[in-house]
Amino acid sequence: MTDADGAVVWDPRQYLRYADERGRPFEDLLGRVRAETPGYVVDLGCGPGNLTATLLDRWPTATIDGVDSSVEMIERAQRLAVPGRLGFSVGDVRTWAPARPIDVLVSNATLQWVPGHLDLLPTWVGHLAPGGWLALQVPGNFDSPSHQTLFALAAEEPWASILAGQVRQRPSAPDAATYLEVLASAGCRVDAWETTYFHVLPGDDAVFEWVKGTGARPILQALPDEVRPEFEQTYKARLRAAYPPRDFGTVLPFRRIFAVAQRVAA
């Protein structure tokens, strides 16, 4: 299924299946944000809100807003809302603007879905209060077997003809040096780095279950019900060859790119 404008419909339950592994980069990202007592914190691309909610303890005096374009994700996040402290709303990160300056702006595993998002970053810096912080993290694994296999399979028949014009975008992101350059040019002190995690995933077809909740979802969603099972079975078989199951689980190497920027006070 798609929503009214043909966008991807996300499944919070599938996404949260590997909540611990998906949460680790968020923790590492926020560990480099040195804000002590921010008044206003925003999480752009907050998803189901489970990570956003952890900021309540990190900054107990802050007002926190989570924004996401997915109605399904925000409906799930609303369960975590705390009146006066933590709120969630549907919004497009490309056009969203705050009503007041932000002390900490977080965007975790979101910008890879936004074409041309480097052009957004100076605008986001402009939303920061003097001395405010911008922290972002994006996957950097688009050349990994999980993604290469997916798009190679989608280019094969009979699926290529079915998917023609249906898959709008392949998520991507630049490297850490590019984020450093853009944010430094926007008037920030910048800390940029990358990390490769080696997730050990339990269960059968674990890598498929991982990508089913994120990178593979647009293609799987675009396939009609009558052909999706065959595509999934073929994809699973190729993933098992690329990521052989071990006795202790399946190892998924996952590179991620980070940048934390502080707006230089005027």
Short mmCIF file of the C-alpha atoms (twelve columns), coordinates in Angstrom:
data_MODEL
# 
_entry.id   MODEL 
# 
loop_
_atom_site.group_PDB 
_atom_site.id 
_atom_site.type_symbol 
_atom_site.label_atom_id 
_atom_site.label_alt_id 
_atom_site.label_comp_id 
_atom_site.label_asym_id 
_atom_site.label_seq_id 
_atom_site.Cartn_x 
_atom_site.Cartn_y 
_atom_site.Cartn_z 
_atom_site.pdbx_PDB_model_num 
ATOM 1   C CA . MET A 1   0.000  0.000   0.000   1 
ATOM 2   C CA . THR A 2   0.932  3.643   -0.471  1 
ATOM 3   C CA . ASP A 3   -0.485 6.781   1.066   1 
ATOM 4   C CA . ALA A 4   -2.606 9.289   -0.843  1 
ATOM 5   C CA . ASP A 5   0.278  10.859  -2.748  1 
ATOM 6   C CA . GLY A 6   1.989  7.563   -3.573  1 
ATOM 7   C CA . ALA A 7   4.653  7.814   -0.878  1 
ATOM 8   C CA . VAL A 8   6.051  4.854   1.025   1 
ATOM 9   C CA . VAL A 9   3.893  3.609   3.882   1 
ATOM 10  C CA . TRP A 10  6.189  2.649   6.757   1 
ATOM 11  C CA . ASP A 11  5.571  -0.133  9.272   1 
ATOM 12  C CA . PRO A 12  6.676  0.891   12.789  1 
ATOM 13  C CA . ARG A 13  6.525  -2.695  14.060  1 
ATOM 14  C CA . GLN A 14  8.887  -3.975  11.374  1 
ATOM 15  C CA . TYR A 15  11.216 -1.014  11.885  1 
ATOM 16  C CA . LEU A 16  11.348 -1.610  15.654  1 
ATOM 17  C CA . ARG A 17  12.175 -5.304  15.230  1 
ATOM 18  C CA . TYR A 18  15.866 -4.377  15.521  1 
ATOM 19  C CA . ALA A 19  15.374 -1.380  17.807  1 
ATOM 20  C CA . ASP A 20  18.580 -1.924  19.785  1 
ATOM 21  C CA . GLU A 21  20.792 -2.091  16.698  1 
ATOM 22  C CA . ARG A 22  19.072 0.914   15.105  1 
ATOM 23  C CA . GLY A 23  19.373 2.872   18.343  1 
ATOM 24  C CA . ARG A 24  23.120 2.478   18.770  1 
ATOM 25  C CA . PRO A 25  24.085 5.136   16.157  1 
ATOM 26  C CA . PHE A 26  21.609 7.580   17.713  1 
ATOM 27  C CA . GLU A 27  23.326 7.176   21.080  1 
ATOM 28  C CA . ASP A 28  26.764 7.592   19.512  1 
ATOM 29  C CA . LEU A 29  25.597 10.687  17.646  1 
ATOM 30  C CA . LEU A 30  24.107 12.370  20.721  1 
ATOM 31  C CA . GLY A 31  27.229 11.538  22.707  1 
ATOM 32  C CA . ARG A 32  29.070 14.264  20.768  1 
ATOM 33  C CA . VAL A 33  26.446 16.951  21.400  1 
ATOM 34  C CA . ARG A 34  27.715 19.086  24.284  1 
ATOM 35  C CA . ALA A 35  24.555 21.072  24.955  1 
ATOM 36  C CA . GLU A 36  23.983 21.132  28.732  1 
ATOM 37  C CA . THR A 37  20.553 22.702  29.313  1 
ATOM 38  C CA . PRO A 38  18.871 23.296  25.945  1 
ATOM 39  C CA . GLY A 39  15.413 24.802  26.060  1 
ATOM 40  C CA . TYR A 40  14.122 23.555  22.707  1 
ATOM 41  C CA . VAL A 41  15.094 20.300  20.985  1 
ATOM 42  C CA . VAL A 42  13.759 19.016  17.640  1 
ATOM 43  C CA . ASP A 43  14.109 15.558  16.078  1 
ATOM 44  C CA . LEU A 44  13.471 15.773  12.315  1 
ATOM 45  C CA . GLY A 45  12.615 12.332  10.944  1 
ATOM 46  C CA . CYS A 46  11.745 10.984  14.385  1 
ATOM 47  C CA . GLY A 47  10.130 7.758   13.130  1 
ATOM 48  C CA . PRO A 48  8.210  5.886   15.851  1 
ATOM 49  C CA . GLY A 49  9.577  8.223   18.523  1 
ATOM 50  C CA . ASN A 50  11.295 5.645   20.710  1 
ATOM 51  C CA . LEU A 51  14.685 7.338   20.362  1 
ATOM 52  C CA . THR A 52  13.247 10.838  20.600  1 
ATOM 53  C CA . ALA A 53  11.723 9.917   23.953  1 
ATOM 54  C CA . THR A 54  15.170 9.099   25.378  1 
ATOM 55  C CA . LEU A 55  15.968 12.810  25.159  1 
ATOM 56  C CA . LEU A 56  13.550 13.483  28.022  1 
ATOM 57  C CA . ASP A 57  16.084 12.051  30.465  1 
ATOM 58  C CA . ARG A 58  19.072 13.534  28.634  1 
ATOM 59  C CA . TRP A 59  17.670 17.082  28.877  1 
ATOM 60  C CA . PRO A 60  15.015 17.123  31.628  1 
ATOM 61  C CA . THR A 61  14.208 20.830  31.260  1 
ATOM 62  C CA . ALA A 62  13.857 20.870  27.460  1 
ATOM 63  C CA . THR A 63  10.742 21.014  25.315  1 
ATOM 64  C CA . ILE A 64  11.121 18.344  22.617  1 
ATOM 65  C CA . ASP A 65  9.331  18.063  19.269  1 
ATOM 66  C CA . GLY A 66  9.470  15.073  16.919  1 
ATOM 67  C CA . VAL A 67  8.550  15.517  13.241  1 
ATOM 68  C CA . ASP A 68  8.131  12.830  10.569  1 
ATOM 69  C CA . SER A 69  6.440  12.639  7.174   1 
ATOM 70  C CA . SER A 70  4.962  9.194   7.917   1 
ATOM 71  C CA . VAL A 71  1.475  9.260   9.409   1 
ATOM 72  C CA . GLU A 72  1.970  5.665   10.571  1 
ATOM 73  C CA . MET A 73  5.173  6.523   12.413  1 
ATOM 74  C CA . ILE A 74  3.663  9.570   14.111  1 
ATOM 75  C CA . GLU A 75  0.594  7.594   15.180  1 
ATOM 76  C CA . ARG A 76  2.941  5.148   16.904  1 
ATOM 77  C CA . ALA A 77  5.026  7.975   18.397  1 
ATOM 78  C CA . GLN A 78  1.980  9.671   19.915  1 
ATOM 79  C CA . ARG A 79  1.886  6.903   22.532  1 
ATOM 80  C CA . LEU A 80  5.086  8.387   23.956  1 
ATOM 81  C CA . ALA A 81  3.976  12.035  24.010  1 
ATOM 82  C CA . VAL A 82  4.263  13.922  27.294  1 
ATOM 83  C CA . PRO A 83  2.083  17.055  27.411  1 
ATOM 84  C CA . GLY A 84  4.230  20.148  27.746  1 
ATOM 85  C CA . ARG A 85  7.470  18.221  27.289  1 
ATOM 86  C CA . LEU A 86  7.365  15.883  24.278  1 
ATOM 87  C CA . GLY A 87  5.145  16.258  21.223  1 
ATOM 88  C CA . PHE A 88  4.981  14.708  17.753  1 
ATOM 89  C CA . SER A 89  3.606  15.988  14.455  1 
ATOM 90  C CA . VAL A 90  3.488  15.066  10.770  1 
ATOM 91  C CA . GLY A 91  5.693  17.274  8.630   1 
ATOM 92  C CA . ASP A 92  8.031  17.349  5.645   1 
ATOM 93  C CA . VAL A 93  11.636 17.971  6.695   1 
ATOM 94  C CA . ARG A 94  12.213 19.786  3.381   1 
ATOM 95  C CA . THR A 95  9.790  22.580  4.257   1 
ATOM 96  C CA . TRP A 96  9.386  22.393  8.033   1 
ATOM 97  C CA . ALA A 97  10.360 25.520  9.959   1 
ATOM 98  C CA . PRO A 98  10.303 26.118  13.728  1 
ATOM 99  C CA . ALA A 99  8.348  28.842  15.472  1 
ATOM 100 C CA . ARG A 100 11.431 29.756  17.505  1 
ATOM 101 C CA . PRO A 101 15.197 29.152  17.438  1 
ATOM 102 C CA . ILE A 102 16.325 25.600  18.172  1 
ATOM 103 C CA . ASP A 103 18.998 24.716  20.704  1 
ATOM 104 C CA . VAL A 104 19.521 21.139  19.448  1 
ATOM 105 C CA . LEU A 105 18.334 19.811  16.074  1 
ATOM 106 C CA . VAL A 106 18.719 16.068  15.476  1 
ATOM 107 C CA . SER A 107 18.207 14.149  12.219  1 
ATOM 108 C CA . ASN A 108 18.903 10.444  12.525  1 
ATOM 109 C CA . ALA A 109 18.815 8.097   9.483   1 
ATOM 110 C CA . THR A 110 16.487 10.390  7.534   1 
ATOM 111 C CA . LEU A 111 18.382 12.614  5.109   1 
ATOM 112 C CA . GLN A 112 19.405 9.732   2.842   1 
ATOM 113 C CA . TRP A 113 15.781 9.725   1.650   1 
ATOM 114 C CA . VAL A 114 15.828 13.445  0.762   1 
ATOM 115 C CA . PRO A 115 17.329 14.270  -2.671  1 
ATOM 116 C CA . GLY A 116 19.561 17.332  -2.607  1 
ATOM 117 C CA . HIS A 117 19.504 17.467  1.171   1 
ATOM 118 C CA . LEU A 118 22.893 19.198  1.374   1 
ATOM 119 C CA . ASP A 119 21.067 22.342  0.265   1 
ATOM 120 C CA . LEU A 120 18.855 22.044  3.357   1 
ATOM 121 C CA . LEU A 121 21.687 22.144  5.857   1 
ATOM 122 C CA . PRO A 122 22.467 25.898  5.751   1 
ATOM 123 C CA . THR A 123 18.741 26.530  6.278   1 
ATOM 124 C CA . TRP A 124 18.742 24.217  9.279   1 
ATOM 125 C CA . VAL A 125 21.790 25.972  10.688  1 
ATOM 126 C CA . GLY A 126 19.830 29.202  10.307  1 
ATOM 127 C CA . HIS A 127 17.101 27.717  12.524  1 
ATOM 128 C CA . LEU A 128 19.594 27.243  15.358  1 
ATOM 129 C CA . ALA A 129 20.002 29.652  18.231  1 
ATOM 130 C CA . PRO A 130 23.536 31.093  18.501  1 
ATOM 131 C CA . GLY A 131 25.657 28.301  19.948  1 
ATOM 132 C CA . GLY A 132 23.000 25.741  18.997  1 
ATOM 133 C CA . TRP A 133 23.749 22.228  17.799  1 
ATOM 134 C CA . LEU A 134 22.876 20.236  14.665  1 
ATOM 135 C CA . ALA A 135 23.491 16.473  14.794  1 
ATOM 136 C CA . LEU A 136 22.899 14.171  11.832  1 
ATOM 137 C CA . GLN A 137 23.512 10.534  11.001  1 
ATOM 138 C CA . VAL A 138 22.935 8.745   7.697   1 
ATOM 139 C CA . PRO A 139 23.627 5.213   6.477   1 
ATOM 140 C CA . GLY A 140 26.673 4.871   4.246   1 
ATOM 141 C CA . ASN A 141 26.083 1.295   3.098   1 
ATOM 142 C CA . PHE A 142 24.514 1.895   -0.308  1 
ATOM 143 C CA . ASP A 143 27.215 -0.117  -2.052  1 
ATOM 144 C CA . SER A 144 26.713 -3.106  0.271   1 
ATOM 145 C CA . PRO A 145 25.413 -6.476  -0.990  1 
ATOM 146 C CA . SER A 146 22.017 -5.879  0.639   1 
ATOM 147 C CA . HIS A 147 21.409 -2.840  -1.570  1 
ATOM 148 C CA . GLN A 148 23.286 -3.916  -4.699  1 
ATOM 149 C CA . THR A 149 21.439 -7.243  -4.745  1 
ATOM 150 C CA . LEU A 150 18.080 -5.527  -4.270  1 
ATOM 151 C CA . PHE A 151 18.447 -3.140  -7.169  1 
ATOM 152 C CA . ALA A 152 20.021 -5.750  -9.432  1 
ATOM 153 C CA . LEU A 153 17.050 -8.040  -8.821  1 
ATOM 154 C CA . ALA A 154 14.581 -5.202  -9.414  1 
ATOM 155 C CA . ALA A 155 16.233 -4.670  -12.811 1 
ATOM 156 C CA . GLU A 156 15.555 -8.283  -13.842 1 
ATOM 157 C CA . GLU A 157 12.404 -9.503  -15.537 1 
ATOM 158 C CA . PRO A 158 9.599  -9.966  -14.812 1 
ATOM 159 C CA . TRP A 159 9.994  -7.411  -12.042 1 
ATOM 160 C CA . ALA A 160 11.701 -4.690  -14.076 1 
ATOM 161 C CA . SER A 161 8.632  -4.173  -16.251 1 
ATOM 162 C CA . ILE A 162 6.337  -4.176  -13.226 1 
ATOM 163 C CA . LEU A 163 8.481  -1.699  -11.292 1 
ATOM 164 C CA . ALA A 164 9.061  0.694   -14.194 1 
ATOM 165 C CA . GLY A 165 8.160  4.152   -12.965 1 
ATOM 166 C CA . GLN A 166 7.236  2.835   -9.508  1 
ATOM 167 C CA . VAL A 167 10.538 3.181   -7.661  1 
ATOM 168 C CA . ARG A 168 11.191 6.861   -7.398  1 
ATOM 169 C CA . GLN A 169 14.425 7.080   -5.525  1 
ATOM 170 C CA . ARG A 170 17.367 5.093   -4.341  1 
ATOM 171 C CA . PRO A 171 18.454 6.425   -0.929  1 
ATOM 172 C CA . SER A 172 21.966 7.824   -0.848  1 
ATOM 173 C CA . ALA A 173 24.206 10.164  1.111   1 
ATOM 174 C CA . PRO A 174 27.607 11.794  0.690   1 
ATOM 175 C CA . ASP A 175 30.655 11.110  2.840   1 
ATOM 176 C CA . ALA A 176 31.613 12.688  6.147   1 
ATOM 177 C CA . ALA A 177 34.059 15.122  4.515   1 
ATOM 178 C CA . THR A 178 31.245 16.593  2.425   1 
ATOM 179 C CA . TYR A 179 29.039 17.192  5.461   1 
ATOM 180 C CA . LEU A 180 31.992 18.796  7.235   1 
ATOM 181 C CA . GLU A 181 32.591 21.164  4.318   1 
ATOM 182 C CA . VAL A 182 28.948 22.207  3.985   1 
ATOM 183 C CA . LEU A 183 28.377 22.759  7.690   1 
ATOM 184 C CA . ALA A 184 31.676 24.558  8.257   1 
ATOM 185 C CA . SER A 185 30.868 26.855  5.334   1 
ATOM 186 C CA . ALA A 186 27.525 27.587  7.014   1 
ATOM 187 C CA . GLY A 187 29.307 28.964  10.077  1 
ATOM 188 C CA . CYS A 188 29.702 25.947  12.346  1 
ATOM 189 C CA . ARG A 189 32.386 24.103  14.228  1 
ATOM 190 C CA . VAL A 190 32.076 20.558  12.959  1 
ATOM 191 C CA . ASP A 191 32.927 17.066  14.160  1 
ATOM 192 C CA . ALA A 192 32.416 14.503  11.369  1 
ATOM 193 C CA . TRP A 193 33.236 10.804  11.323  1 
ATOM 194 C CA . GLU A 194 32.090 7.387   10.173  1 
ATOM 195 C CA . THR A 195 31.669 4.055   11.933  1 
ATOM 196 C CA . THR A 196 31.087 0.533   10.668  1 
ATOM 197 C CA . TYR A 197 28.951 -1.554  12.996  1 
ATOM 198 C CA . PHE A 198 28.937 -5.338  12.848  1 
ATOM 199 C CA . HIS A 199 25.422 -6.265  13.880  1 
ATOM 200 C CA . VAL A 200 24.837 -9.890  14.832  1 
ATOM 201 C CA . LEU A 201 21.214 -10.556 13.884  1 
ATOM 202 C CA . PRO A 202 19.255 -13.567 15.182  1 
ATOM 203 C CA . GLY A 203 16.652 -15.573 13.317  1 
ATOM 204 C CA . ASP A 204 16.090 -16.841 9.801   1 
ATOM 205 C CA . ASP A 205 16.655 -14.498 6.853   1 
ATOM 206 C CA . ALA A 206 17.727 -11.826 9.330   1 
ATOM 207 C CA . VAL A 207 19.215 -9.433  6.768   1 
ATOM 208 C CA . PHE A 208 16.021 -9.569  4.738   1 
ATOM 209 C CA . GLU A 209 13.989 -8.749  7.847   1 
ATOM 210 C CA . TRP A 210 16.318 -5.803  8.513   1 
ATOM 211 C CA . VAL A 211 16.104 -4.256  5.041   1 
ATOM 212 C CA . LYS A 212 12.397 -5.038  4.785   1 
ATOM 213 C CA . GLY A 213 11.844 -2.348  7.407   1 
ATOM 214 C CA . THR A 214 13.943 0.324   5.665   1 
ATOM 215 C CA . GLY A 215 15.879 0.301   2.399   1 
ATOM 216 C CA . ALA A 216 13.940 -2.450  0.622   1 
ATOM 217 C CA . ARG A 217 10.510 -1.236  1.643   1 
ATOM 218 C CA . PRO A 218 9.799  1.055   -1.355  1 
ATOM 219 C CA . ILE A 219 10.472 -1.735  -3.848  1 
ATOM 220 C CA . LEU A 220 8.628  -4.422  -1.907  1 
ATOM 221 C CA . GLN A 221 5.664  -2.095  -1.474  1 
ATOM 222 C CA . ALA A 222 5.569  -1.277  -5.186  1 
ATOM 223 C CA . LEU A 223 5.260  -4.938  -6.215  1 
ATOM 224 C CA . PRO A 224 1.737  -6.344  -6.656  1 
ATOM 225 C CA . ASP A 225 0.690  -9.009  -4.160  1 
ATOM 226 C CA . GLU A 226 0.732  -11.766 -6.774  1 
ATOM 227 C CA . VAL A 227 4.432  -11.335 -7.630  1 
ATOM 228 C CA . ARG A 228 5.912  -10.057 -4.366  1 
ATOM 229 C CA . PRO A 229 6.386  -13.526 -2.769  1 
ATOM 230 C CA . GLU A 230 8.534  -14.800 -5.634  1 
ATOM 231 C CA . PHE A 231 10.637 -11.620 -5.553  1 
ATOM 232 C CA . GLU A 232 11.078 -11.944 -1.788  1 
ATOM 233 C CA . GLN A 233 12.107 -15.596 -1.989  1 
ATOM 234 C CA . THR A 234 14.706 -14.851 -4.668  1 
ATOM 235 C CA . TYR A 235 16.002 -11.872 -2.712  1 
ATOM 236 C CA . LYS A 236 16.231 -13.925 0.486   1 
ATOM 237 C CA . ALA A 237 18.247 -16.640 -1.264  1 
ATOM 238 C CA . ARG A 238 20.737 -14.108 -2.631  1 
ATOM 239 C CA . LEU A 239 21.032 -12.422 0.764   1 
ATOM 240 C CA . ARG A 240 21.769 -15.765 2.429   1 
ATOM 241 C CA . ALA A 241 24.592 -16.278 -0.070  1 
ATOM 242 C CA . ALA A 242 25.967 -12.786 0.598   1 
ATOM 243 C CA . TYR A 243 25.517 -12.969 4.391   1 
ATOM 244 C CA . PRO A 244 25.891 -16.652 5.392   1 
ATOM 245 C CA . PRO A 245 24.127 -17.526 8.661   1 
ATOM 246 C CA . ARG A 246 26.443 -18.583 11.464  1 
ATOM 247 C CA . ASP A 247 25.741 -20.581 14.613  1 
ATOM 248 C CA . PHE A 248 25.721 -17.329 16.578  1 
ATOM 249 C CA . GLY A 249 23.630 -15.324 14.074  1 
ATOM 250 C CA . THR A 250 24.061 -13.444 10.810  1 
ATOM 251 C CA . VAL A 251 26.657 -10.681 10.669  1 
ATOM 252 C CA . LEU A 252 25.539 -7.475  8.965   1 
ATOM 253 C CA . PRO A 253 28.335 -4.903  8.498   1 
ATOM 254 C CA . PHE A 254 26.732 -1.465  8.446   1 
ATOM 255 C CA . ARG A 255 28.644 1.749   7.747   1 
ATOM 256 C CA . ARG A 256 27.171 5.003   9.059   1 
ATOM 257 C CA . ILE A 257 28.182 8.640   8.627   1 
ATOM 258 C CA . PHE A 258 27.942 11.246  11.381  1 
ATOM 259 C CA . ALA A 259 28.267 15.005  11.670  1 
ATOM 260 C CA . VAL A 260 27.785 17.196  14.739  1 
ATOM 261 C CA . ALA A 261 27.932 20.943  14.196  1 
ATOM 262 C CA . GLN A 262 27.719 23.858  16.610  1 
ATOM 263 C CA . ARG A 263 26.648 27.219  15.247  1 
ATOM 264 C CA . VAL A 264 29.271 29.780  16.111  1 
ATOM 265 C CA . ALA A 265 27.733 32.390  18.381  1 
ATOM 266 C CA . ALA A 266 27.553 35.868  16.829  1 
# 
